[in-house]
Amino acid sequence: MNLGELRRHIRASPAESIEVCVASDFRVVTRNRLPKVFFNRVRGVVGLEIALADAVSRIAPTQMIANNLGFDRAVDRFHATQGIAEIGFATRGTVRVFSAEQFLLQGGDKDEAIKLFRGSTTVDELPPSNDGHAIGLVNGIGHWMVQNQSSDGRIPYKYWPSRGMESPADNAIRNFLASWSLARLAKLRRSTSLGEAARRNLRCNLSRYFQHIGNGRGAIVEASGAKLGASAVAGLAILETPDGYEFLEELGMLAEGINSLADEDSGFRTFFFPRERDGDNWNFYSGEALLFWAEAARLGIPGAPTLAKCSKAFELCRARHYRKRNPAFVPWHTQACASLFAQTGRREFADFALEINDWLMPMQQWNGLPADMRGRFYDPARPDFGPPHAASTGAYVEGLAEAASLARTVGDQSRASSFERATRRGLRSLRQLQFRDSRDAFYVSKKDRVMGALRTEVYDNAVRVDSAAHALMAAMKILHPEIGVP
Protein backbone atom coordinates (compact mmCIF):
# COMPACT_ATOMS: atom_id res chain seq x y z
CA MET A 1 0.00 0.00 0.00
CA ASN A 2 1.36 3.43 -0.87
CA LEU A 3 0.86 6.57 1.21
CA GLY A 4 -1.77 7.86 -1.19
CA GLU A 5 -3.98 4.83 -0.44
CA LEU A 6 -3.52 5.01 3.31
CA ARG A 7 -6.11 7.71 3.97
CA ARG A 8 -8.81 5.64 2.27
CA HIS A 9 -7.68 2.43 3.95
CA ILE A 10 -8.00 3.82 7.50
CA ARG A 11 -11.12 5.79 6.58
CA ALA A 12 -9.64 9.15 7.47
CA SER A 13 -11.49 12.22 6.30
CA PRO A 14 -9.82 14.53 3.75
CA ALA A 15 -9.39 17.17 6.46
CA GLU A 16 -7.53 14.92 8.91
CA SER A 17 -3.73 14.81 9.23
CA ILE A 18 -2.16 11.38 9.60
CA GLU A 19 1.17 10.49 11.18
CA VAL A 20 2.86 7.51 9.52
CA CYS A 21 5.92 5.51 10.55
CA VAL A 22 7.08 2.85 8.09
CA ALA A 23 8.99 0.38 10.26
CA SER A 24 11.79 -1.86 9.02
CA ASP A 25 15.06 -3.55 9.96
CA PHE A 26 14.02 -5.05 13.31
CA ARG A 27 17.00 -6.22 15.38
CA VAL A 28 17.14 -7.97 18.75
CA VAL A 29 19.08 -6.06 21.39
CA THR A 30 20.71 -8.08 24.14
CA ARG A 31 20.50 -6.79 27.70
CA ASN A 32 24.17 -5.78 27.90
CA ARG A 33 23.84 -3.67 24.74
CA LEU A 34 20.72 -1.68 25.70
CA PRO A 35 22.62 1.50 26.73
CA LYS A 36 24.71 1.36 23.55
CA VAL A 37 21.66 1.14 21.27
CA PHE A 38 19.12 3.31 23.08
CA PHE A 39 20.46 6.75 24.02
CA ASN A 40 19.30 10.33 23.62
CA ARG A 41 20.89 10.99 20.23
CA VAL A 42 18.71 8.30 18.60
CA ARG A 43 15.57 9.05 20.61
CA GLY A 44 12.91 9.97 18.08
CA VAL A 45 14.91 8.33 15.26
CA VAL A 46 14.63 4.62 16.06
CA GLY A 47 11.71 2.71 17.51
CA LEU A 48 11.50 0.28 20.42
CA GLU A 49 9.68 -3.05 20.60
CA ILE A 50 9.27 -4.83 23.94
CA ALA A 51 7.78 -8.32 24.07
CA LEU A 52 6.94 -10.80 26.83
CA ALA A 53 5.03 -13.93 25.85
CA ASP A 54 1.95 -12.65 23.96
CA ALA A 55 2.30 -9.05 25.18
CA VAL A 56 4.00 -6.74 22.69
CA SER A 57 4.56 -2.99 22.98
CA ARG A 58 5.83 -1.33 19.81
CA ILE A 59 6.69 2.35 20.26
CA ALA A 60 7.31 4.43 17.16
CA PRO A 61 10.03 7.10 17.35
CA THR A 62 7.45 9.83 16.73
CA GLN A 63 5.43 8.49 19.66
CA MET A 64 8.46 8.89 21.91
CA ILE A 65 8.77 12.52 20.82
CA ALA A 66 5.04 13.21 21.19
CA ASN A 67 4.94 11.72 24.69
CA ASN A 68 8.37 13.03 25.71
CA LEU A 69 9.21 9.43 26.50
CA GLY A 70 12.72 8.17 27.14
CA PHE A 71 13.77 4.60 26.43
CA ASP A 72 14.25 3.68 30.10
CA ARG A 73 10.82 5.02 31.05
CA ALA A 74 9.21 3.12 28.17
CA VAL A 75 10.70 -0.15 29.46
CA ASP A 76 9.69 0.66 33.05
CA ARG A 77 6.12 1.30 31.91
CA PHE A 78 6.03 -2.08 30.19
CA HIS A 79 7.32 -3.82 33.33
CA ALA A 80 4.64 -2.09 35.40
CA THR A 81 1.86 -2.96 32.93
CA GLN A 82 2.88 -6.61 32.90
CA GLY A 83 3.47 -6.76 36.64
CA ILE A 84 6.97 -8.12 36.23
CA ALA A 85 10.27 -7.07 37.75
CA GLU A 86 13.24 -6.15 35.57
CA ILE A 87 15.12 -9.32 36.47
CA GLY A 88 12.13 -11.45 35.46
CA PHE A 89 11.83 -9.67 32.12
CA ALA A 90 15.55 -10.13 31.47
CA THR A 91 15.16 -13.92 31.48
CA ARG A 92 11.95 -14.16 29.41
CA GLY A 93 11.44 -10.89 27.53
CA THR A 94 12.76 -9.57 24.21
CA VAL A 95 13.74 -6.07 23.16
CA ARG A 96 14.12 -5.07 19.51
CA VAL A 97 15.15 -1.82 17.85
CA PHE A 98 13.76 -0.84 14.47
CA SER A 99 14.23 1.87 11.89
CA ALA A 100 11.29 4.00 10.79
CA GLU A 101 10.68 6.43 7.98
CA GLN A 102 8.45 9.21 9.30
CA PHE A 103 5.77 11.05 7.35
CA LEU A 104 3.00 13.50 8.06
CA LEU A 105 0.06 13.33 5.66
CA GLN A 106 -1.48 16.76 5.89
CA GLY A 107 -5.17 17.03 5.20
CA GLY A 108 -7.26 19.81 3.73
CA ASP A 109 -5.87 21.91 0.92
CA LYS A 110 -2.34 20.59 1.56
CA ASP A 111 -2.95 16.91 1.02
CA GLU A 112 0.68 15.89 0.73
CA ALA A 113 3.16 13.58 2.42
CA ILE A 114 5.79 15.51 4.37
CA LYS A 115 8.91 13.64 5.37
CA LEU A 116 9.82 14.18 9.01
CA PHE A 117 12.99 13.58 10.98
CA ARG A 118 12.59 13.04 14.70
CA GLY A 119 8.98 14.20 14.43
CA SER A 120 9.87 17.52 12.82
CA THR A 121 10.99 19.10 9.57
CA THR A 122 14.65 20.06 9.28
CA VAL A 123 15.65 23.69 8.76
CA ASP A 124 18.38 24.88 6.37
CA GLU A 125 21.81 24.28 7.81
CA LEU A 126 23.57 27.43 6.65
CA PRO A 127 21.40 30.02 4.95
CA PRO A 128 23.16 32.83 3.04
CA SER A 129 22.78 35.17 6.04
CA ASN A 130 21.62 35.08 9.62
CA ASP A 131 18.57 37.19 8.91
CA GLY A 132 16.13 34.44 7.95
CA HIS A 133 16.56 32.32 11.06
CA ALA A 134 16.86 35.39 13.30
CA ILE A 135 13.67 36.98 11.98
CA GLY A 136 11.81 33.69 12.40
CA LEU A 137 12.99 33.41 15.99
CA VAL A 138 12.09 37.02 16.88
CA ASN A 139 8.65 36.90 15.30
CA GLY A 140 7.78 33.50 16.72
CA ILE A 141 9.04 34.07 20.26
CA GLY A 142 7.47 37.52 20.47
CA HIS A 143 4.15 36.03 19.38
CA TRP A 144 4.44 33.19 21.91
CA MET A 145 5.18 35.52 24.83
CA VAL A 146 2.25 37.81 24.10
CA GLN A 147 -0.11 34.94 23.24
CA ASN A 148 0.64 33.16 26.52
CA GLN A 149 0.73 36.17 28.83
CA SER A 150 -2.05 36.11 31.42
CA SER A 151 -4.08 39.16 32.39
CA ASP A 152 -1.87 39.80 35.43
CA GLY A 153 1.24 39.84 33.21
CA ARG A 154 2.64 36.41 33.97
CA ILE A 155 4.31 34.36 31.21
CA PRO A 156 4.48 30.59 31.91
CA TYR A 157 7.85 29.48 33.20
CA LYS A 158 7.63 25.90 31.90
CA TYR A 159 5.03 24.08 29.80
CA TRP A 160 4.68 20.40 28.93
CA PRO A 161 3.23 20.08 25.40
CA SER A 162 2.76 16.33 25.80
CA ARG A 163 0.50 16.81 28.82
CA GLY A 164 -1.02 20.10 27.74
CA MET A 165 -0.26 21.66 31.12
CA GLU A 166 2.13 23.98 32.92
CA SER A 167 4.82 22.66 35.21
CA PRO A 168 4.68 23.72 38.89
CA ALA A 169 8.41 24.52 38.71
CA ASP A 170 9.52 28.14 39.00
CA ASN A 171 12.68 30.22 38.73
CA ALA A 172 12.91 33.99 39.27
CA ILE A 173 16.02 34.63 37.17
CA ARG A 174 14.49 32.95 34.14
CA ASN A 175 11.20 34.79 34.59
CA PHE A 176 13.02 38.15 34.72
CA LEU A 177 14.90 37.16 31.56
CA ALA A 178 11.50 37.13 29.87
CA SER A 179 10.77 40.63 31.23
CA TRP A 180 14.10 41.87 29.91
CA SER A 181 13.83 40.32 26.44
CA LEU A 182 10.23 41.46 25.96
CA ALA A 183 11.20 45.00 26.99
CA ARG A 184 14.03 45.01 24.46
CA LEU A 185 11.69 43.78 21.73
CA ALA A 186 9.26 46.58 22.60
CA LYS A 187 12.03 49.18 22.26
CA LEU A 188 13.27 47.66 19.02
CA ARG A 189 9.82 47.74 17.45
CA ARG A 190 8.79 51.00 19.13
CA SER A 191 5.60 49.22 20.06
CA THR A 192 3.31 50.71 22.68
CA SER A 193 1.44 47.44 23.13
CA LEU A 194 4.63 45.41 23.57
CA GLY A 195 5.93 48.04 25.99
CA GLU A 196 2.81 47.65 28.11
CA ALA A 197 3.11 43.85 27.94
CA ALA A 198 6.74 44.13 29.13
CA ARG A 199 5.78 46.46 32.02
CA ARG A 200 2.90 44.18 33.01
CA ASN A 201 5.23 41.17 33.08
CA LEU A 202 7.90 43.03 35.05
CA ARG A 203 5.28 44.36 37.49
CA CYS A 204 4.02 40.81 38.00
CA ASN A 205 7.50 39.40 38.62
CA LEU A 206 8.49 42.18 41.03
CA SER A 207 5.26 41.74 42.99
CA ARG A 208 6.02 38.03 43.32
CA TYR A 209 9.71 38.16 44.20
CA PHE A 210 10.96 41.61 45.28
CA GLN A 211 11.51 42.17 49.00
CA HIS A 212 13.13 44.78 51.25
CA ILE A 213 15.96 43.02 53.12
CA GLY A 214 17.20 45.89 55.29
CA ASN A 215 19.70 48.75 55.19
CA GLY A 216 18.11 50.22 52.08
CA ARG A 217 18.64 47.03 50.14
CA GLY A 218 16.22 45.03 48.03
CA ALA A 219 16.55 41.51 46.66
CA ILE A 220 14.68 38.95 44.60
CA VAL A 221 13.63 36.32 47.12
CA GLU A 222 12.50 32.75 46.40
CA ALA A 223 11.85 29.77 48.64
CA SER A 224 15.41 28.61 47.97
CA GLY A 225 16.95 31.95 49.01
CA ALA A 226 17.99 35.25 47.49
CA LYS A 227 20.47 35.07 44.59
CA LEU A 228 22.77 37.76 43.29
CA GLY A 229 21.93 36.78 39.71
CA ALA A 230 18.19 37.22 40.22
CA SER A 231 18.66 40.77 41.52
CA ALA A 232 21.01 41.62 38.66
CA VAL A 233 18.71 40.33 35.92
CA ALA A 234 15.72 42.05 37.53
CA GLY A 235 17.72 45.29 37.58
CA LEU A 236 18.68 44.87 33.93
CA ALA A 237 15.03 44.28 33.04
CA ILE A 238 14.06 47.54 34.75
CA LEU A 239 16.83 49.44 32.93
CA GLU A 240 15.52 48.09 29.60
CA THR A 241 11.80 48.62 30.20
CA PRO A 242 10.27 51.50 28.22
CA ASP A 243 8.76 54.15 30.51
CA GLY A 244 9.76 52.09 33.54
CA TYR A 245 9.66 55.01 35.95
CA GLU A 246 7.28 53.21 38.30
CA PHE A 247 10.07 50.76 39.15
CA LEU A 248 12.74 53.30 40.17
CA GLU A 249 12.39 52.58 43.89
CA GLU A 250 12.93 48.86 43.33
CA LEU A 251 15.83 49.61 40.97
CA GLY A 252 17.61 51.72 43.58
CA MET A 253 17.18 49.09 46.27
CA LEU A 254 18.31 46.28 43.96
CA ALA A 255 21.42 48.32 43.13
CA GLU A 256 22.19 48.72 46.83
CA GLY A 257 21.70 45.02 47.37
CA ILE A 258 24.05 44.10 44.52
CA ASN A 259 26.63 46.59 45.79
CA SER A 260 26.54 44.88 49.19
CA LEU A 261 27.66 41.57 47.63
CA ALA A 262 30.86 43.01 46.14
CA ASP A 263 33.80 40.90 47.32
CA GLU A 264 37.53 41.65 47.46
CA ASP A 265 38.51 38.08 46.63
CA SER A 266 36.06 36.81 44.00
CA GLY A 267 34.49 40.00 42.67
CA PHE A 268 31.06 39.08 43.99
CA ARG A 269 29.45 36.87 46.58
CA THR A 270 26.53 35.04 45.04
CA PHE A 271 23.82 34.67 47.73
CA PHE A 272 22.27 37.13 50.14
CA PHE A 273 20.94 34.09 51.96
CA PRO A 274 21.30 31.31 52.88
CA ARG A 275 24.94 32.14 53.52
CA GLU A 276 26.00 28.50 53.22
CA ARG A 277 25.17 28.65 49.50
CA ASP A 278 27.46 31.61 48.92
CA GLY A 279 29.75 30.79 46.00
CA ASP A 280 27.21 28.62 44.19
CA ASN A 281 26.62 29.51 40.53
CA TRP A 282 29.45 32.03 40.58
CA ASN A 283 30.11 31.65 36.84
CA PHE A 284 26.58 32.81 36.04
CA TYR A 285 25.89 35.35 38.76
CA SER A 286 29.18 37.23 38.69
CA GLY A 287 28.70 38.04 35.00
CA GLU A 288 25.09 39.08 35.46
CA ALA A 289 26.12 41.37 38.32
CA LEU A 290 29.06 42.86 36.42
CA LEU A 291 26.82 43.54 33.42
CA PHE A 292 24.31 45.28 35.69
CA TRP A 293 27.11 47.35 37.24
CA ALA A 294 28.48 48.32 33.83
CA GLU A 295 25.07 49.35 32.50
CA ALA A 296 24.19 51.16 35.73
CA ALA A 297 27.43 53.12 35.43
CA ARG A 298 26.75 53.91 31.77
CA LEU A 299 23.27 55.21 32.54
CA GLY A 300 24.33 56.97 35.74
CA ILE A 301 21.58 55.59 37.96
CA PRO A 302 21.61 56.34 41.72
CA GLY A 303 23.90 53.90 43.51
CA ALA A 304 25.84 52.98 40.37
CA PRO A 305 29.46 51.96 40.99
CA THR A 306 32.34 53.91 39.51
CA LEU A 307 34.06 52.54 36.42
CA ALA A 308 37.13 52.01 38.61
CA LYS A 309 35.10 49.71 40.86
CA CYS A 310 33.74 47.87 37.81
CA SER A 311 37.30 47.44 36.55
CA LYS A 312 38.44 45.99 39.86
CA ALA A 313 35.58 43.47 39.86
CA PHE A 314 36.45 42.57 36.26
CA GLU A 315 40.06 41.86 37.23
CA LEU A 316 39.01 39.63 40.12
CA CYS A 317 36.53 37.71 37.96
CA ARG A 318 39.09 37.30 35.17
CA ALA A 319 41.65 35.88 37.60
CA ARG A 320 39.17 33.42 39.05
CA HIS A 321 38.06 32.31 35.58
CA TYR A 322 41.65 31.55 34.61
CA ARG A 323 41.98 29.36 37.69
CA LYS A 324 38.92 27.26 36.81
CA ARG A 325 37.33 27.87 33.44
CA ASN A 326 33.66 27.27 32.79
CA PRO A 327 31.58 28.03 29.68
CA ALA A 328 28.72 29.49 31.74
CA PHE A 329 31.06 32.40 32.53
CA VAL A 330 31.51 33.41 28.89
CA PRO A 331 28.29 35.02 27.57
CA TRP A 332 27.53 37.21 30.60
CA HIS A 333 31.10 38.48 31.00
CA THR A 334 31.33 39.07 27.24
CA GLN A 335 28.39 41.46 27.47
CA ALA A 336 29.82 43.14 30.57
CA CYS A 337 33.18 43.60 28.83
CA ALA A 338 31.46 45.06 25.75
CA SER A 339 29.76 47.69 27.91
CA LEU A 340 32.95 48.54 29.79
CA PHE A 341 34.98 48.73 26.57
CA ALA A 342 32.40 51.07 25.03
CA GLN A 343 32.66 53.35 28.06
CA THR A 344 36.43 53.31 28.57
CA GLY A 345 38.06 52.27 25.28
CA ARG A 346 40.40 50.00 27.27
CA ARG A 347 41.48 47.11 25.04
CA GLU A 348 41.82 44.67 27.93
CA PHE A 349 38.02 44.44 28.11
CA ALA A 350 37.67 43.69 24.41
CA ASP A 351 40.68 41.37 24.33
CA PHE A 352 39.39 39.28 27.22
CA ALA A 353 35.92 38.98 25.68
CA LEU A 354 37.40 37.80 22.39
CA GLU A 355 39.72 35.37 24.16
CA ILE A 356 37.01 33.65 26.20
CA ASN A 357 34.82 33.23 23.14
CA ASP A 358 37.76 31.66 21.30
CA TRP A 359 37.95 29.20 24.19
CA LEU A 360 34.21 28.49 24.01
CA MET A 361 34.07 27.81 20.25
CA PRO A 362 35.18 24.12 20.31
CA MET A 363 32.10 23.32 22.42
CA GLN A 364 29.85 23.99 19.43
CA GLN A 365 29.01 20.72 17.70
CA TRP A 366 28.68 20.35 13.95
CA ASN A 367 30.35 17.44 12.14
CA GLY A 368 29.33 13.90 13.02
CA LEU A 369 25.91 14.82 14.40
CA PRO A 370 22.41 14.21 13.00
CA ALA A 371 21.34 17.21 10.94
CA ASP A 372 18.82 18.46 13.47
CA MET A 373 21.42 18.65 16.28
CA ARG A 374 24.09 20.66 14.48
CA GLY A 375 24.97 24.00 15.98
CA ARG A 376 24.23 23.20 19.61
CA PHE A 377 26.81 23.56 22.39
CA TYR A 378 27.91 20.49 24.32
CA ASP A 379 31.23 18.96 25.30
CA PRO A 380 30.78 15.18 25.77
CA ALA A 381 34.25 15.05 27.34
CA ARG A 382 33.08 17.50 30.02
CA PRO A 383 29.53 16.52 31.02
CA ASP A 384 30.05 18.58 34.16
CA PHE A 385 29.67 21.66 31.93
CA GLY A 386 26.02 20.69 31.53
CA PRO A 387 23.80 18.89 29.01
CA PRO A 388 22.83 20.33 25.63
CA HIS A 389 19.92 22.72 26.15
CA ALA A 390 18.14 25.42 24.15
CA ALA A 391 18.74 27.98 26.91
CA SER A 392 22.49 27.29 26.88
CA THR A 393 22.74 27.53 23.11
CA GLY A 394 20.74 30.77 23.19
CA ALA A 395 23.00 32.28 25.85
CA TYR A 396 26.18 31.28 24.02
CA VAL A 397 24.90 32.68 20.71
CA GLU A 398 23.97 35.88 22.53
CA GLY A 399 27.54 36.21 23.78
CA LEU A 400 29.06 35.26 20.43
CA ALA A 401 26.95 37.89 18.67
CA GLU A 402 28.37 40.48 21.07
CA ALA A 403 31.87 39.11 20.53
CA ALA A 404 31.46 39.37 16.74
CA SER A 405 30.39 42.99 17.13
CA LEU A 406 33.40 43.69 19.34
CA ALA A 407 35.74 42.02 16.87
CA ARG A 408 34.42 44.20 14.06
CA THR A 409 34.85 47.29 16.24
CA VAL A 410 38.52 46.58 16.95
CA GLY A 411 39.23 45.55 13.35
CA ASP A 412 39.76 41.83 13.99
CA GLN A 413 38.08 40.51 10.85
CA SER A 414 39.33 36.95 11.29
CA ARG A 415 37.67 36.60 14.66
CA ALA A 416 34.57 38.46 13.47
CA SER A 417 34.14 35.93 10.65
CA SER A 418 34.70 33.00 13.00
CA PHE A 419 32.17 34.24 15.54
CA GLU A 420 29.65 35.07 12.81
CA ARG A 421 29.86 31.53 11.49
CA ALA A 422 29.27 30.23 15.02
CA THR A 423 26.22 32.45 15.41
CA ARG A 424 24.82 31.19 12.08
CA ARG A 425 25.24 27.62 13.27
CA GLY A 426 23.75 28.43 16.66
CA LEU A 427 20.76 30.17 15.11
CA ARG A 428 20.19 27.08 12.97
CA SER A 429 20.05 24.98 16.13
CA LEU A 430 17.65 27.37 17.86
CA ARG A 431 15.39 27.63 14.84
CA GLN A 432 15.31 23.82 14.67
CA LEU A 433 14.10 23.71 18.26
CA GLN A 434 11.35 26.25 17.64
CA PHE A 435 7.75 25.19 17.11
CA ARG A 436 7.59 26.86 13.70
CA ASP A 437 4.32 25.63 12.23
CA SER A 438 1.68 22.91 12.50
CA ARG A 439 4.08 20.31 11.13
CA ASP A 440 6.35 20.63 14.18
CA ALA A 441 3.37 20.57 16.52
CA PHE A 442 1.25 17.91 14.82
CA TYR A 443 1.01 15.96 18.10
CA VAL A 444 0.33 18.97 20.37
CA SER A 445 -3.27 19.31 21.55
CA LYS A 446 -3.02 23.01 22.45
CA LYS A 447 -0.96 24.42 19.64
CA ASP A 448 -1.43 28.06 20.66
CA ARG A 449 0.44 27.30 23.89
CA VAL A 450 3.63 26.34 22.06
CA MET A 451 3.73 28.03 18.66
CA GLY A 452 6.89 30.15 18.47
CA ALA A 453 8.41 28.70 21.66
CA LEU A 454 11.50 26.48 21.79
CA ARG A 455 11.77 22.86 22.79
CA THR A 456 14.51 22.01 25.29
CA GLU A 457 16.22 19.63 22.87
CA VAL A 458 15.27 17.84 19.68
CA TYR A 459 14.28 14.81 21.79
CA ASP A 460 12.71 16.80 24.68
CA ASN A 461 9.69 18.92 23.80
CA ALA A 462 9.34 20.74 27.15
CA VAL A 463 9.07 24.52 26.69
CA ARG A 464 10.87 26.89 29.09
CA VAL A 465 10.74 30.67 29.18
CA ASP A 466 14.51 31.23 29.44
CA SER A 467 15.08 29.19 26.28
CA ALA A 468 12.80 31.64 24.49
CA ALA A 469 14.29 34.72 26.17
CA HIS A 470 17.94 33.90 25.39
CA ALA A 471 17.12 32.99 21.78
CA LEU A 472 15.13 36.21 21.39
CA MET A 473 17.98 38.33 22.79
CA ALA A 474 20.51 36.58 20.55
CA ALA A 475 18.39 37.00 17.41
CA MET A 476 17.72 40.67 18.15
CA LYS A 477 21.43 41.33 18.68
CA ILE A 478 22.28 39.70 15.37
CA LEU A 479 19.62 41.62 13.47
CA HIS A 480 20.44 44.90 15.21
CA PRO A 481 24.03 44.95 16.56
CA GLU A 482 23.47 48.47 17.86
CA ILE A 483 20.85 47.45 20.45
CA GLY A 484 21.51 46.52 24.05
CA VAL A 485 25.11 46.90 25.12
CA PRO A 486 26.58 49.83 23.12
Number of C-alpha atoms within 10 A of each C-alpha: 6 6 15 12 9 14 17 11 10 9 8 13 12 14 12 12 20 17 17 20 18 12 15 13 9 15 13 13 18 12 12 8 10 15 12 8 15 18 12 15 14 15 22 27 23 22 25 23 20 20 16 18 8 5 11 14 14 15 18 24 27 29 18 23 22 22 16 19 20 17 20 12 11 16 18 14 12 19 17 11 10 12 11 13 11 14 9 11 19 13 10 10 16 17 22 18 21 20 18 22 18 23 22 23 21 20 17 12 8 12 15 15 18 17 15 20 20 24 27 27 18 18 16 15 17 13 13 9 11 20 16 15 22 25 17 18 29 22 14 23 27 21 15 22 27 17 15 16 16 14 11 12 20 22 21 21 19 20 22 20 23 17 15 14 12 16 15 9 9 12 15 23 20 22 26 28 24 30 32 28 25 30 27 25 23 22 17 13 10 12 14 12 11 21 22 19 24 32 25 19 26 28 19 19 23 20 11 13 17 21 18 15 15 10 10 12 19 23 31 29 21 16 7 10 14 25 26 30 26 29 30 29 26 30 30 23 26 27 23 21 24 20 12 19 11 11 17 15 10 20 28 18 25 27 26 20 25 29 18 15 16 18 13 11 12 20 25 25 25 28 23 21 14 11 12 9 16 16 15 13 17 23 22 20 27 27 27 26 32 29 26 28 30 28 25 22 21 19 11 12 16 14 18 22 20 14 17 9 16 20 17 13 23 22 16 16 23 18 14 16 18 10 9 8 16 16 21 20 23 27 28 23 28 29 29 27 32 25 25 29 20 17 15 11 12 12 14 13 23 23 16 17 28 26 14 23 22 16 13 20 16 12 17 18 19 17 10 8 11 12 16 22 23 20 26 27 27 20 16 13 8 10 10 9 15 14 14 18 19 29 23 23 25 29 24 31 32 27 27 34 29 31 29 27 23 27 22 15 13 12 11 14 13 12 20 22 14 15 25 22 17 23 26 24 23 32 31 26 27 34 28 28 29 29 24 22 15 13 17 21 21 17 18 20 13 14 17 14 21 29 23 26 29 31 27 21 23 27 25 21 25 21 27 23 24 25 28 32 29 26 32 30 28 30 28 25 22 26 16 11 17 12 15 16 18 17
